C-alpha cells in the first residue's frame, strides 16, 4: 500500500490540479475502487486534496514538508549559485526532482538586459531541459552520484539554450544547477560556461 501511495503522489506531483480519480487510476493501472480508497487515505492525512471539480493536488501538509526541505537545499547551495553566476555572467538555476518534473527552487539572475529567467516554483519536464536531462542520468543509474553535463539547445524554449548538471545529495534528493542564456550568447561562451559548471558541480556532491 505504501508503494501505491508513493506512486500516486508522484503522479499527482507531475500533473498538479489536472488529474481526476479516473485519470489517476489509469496512470497507476489500478481499479477505481482501489484508487478511491488510496486517495481517501491520502486526503485524510493531508497529503492530497481534491477540489470541487474532482481534480487532485498535493495536500498542504505534504507541501509544508517539501517547502521546509526546499528551503534547506536553497540555503545549502546558494553560495554555489552565486559563484557560478559570477563566473559565467549568466542566470543560474537550482532545481530539485519532484515526481517526474524538475521544481525550480532558487535562482540568481544575470545582469544582462537580455537574459533567461524562470520563476521559482515552476515545474519543468525532464525530457527537454538541461537540468531534467541531467537528473534523468541519475534516475537511470542509481549507483551514480553526479551526472555528466547535459544540454538544452532551443528545445524547451526557442531562443534559449542551457547546460546543467545534477547530483544525488546525502539526503537522497536529486538536485541540479543549470545555466540558461539566449542561444547566440550561450553558443559563443559555451566552453567557459561548461568549465565553470563542471567546477561548481563538485560542490553538489556533499
Secondary structure by P-SEA (a helix, b strand, c coil): caaaaaaaaaaaaaccccccaaaaaaaacccaaaaaaaaaaaaaaccccccccccccccaaaaaaaaaaaaaaaaacaaaaaaaaaaccbbbbbbbbcccbbbbccbbbbcccbbbbbcccbbbbccccaaaaaaaaaaaccccccccbbbbcccccccccccccccccccccbbbbbbbccaaaaaaaaaaaaaaaaaacccccc
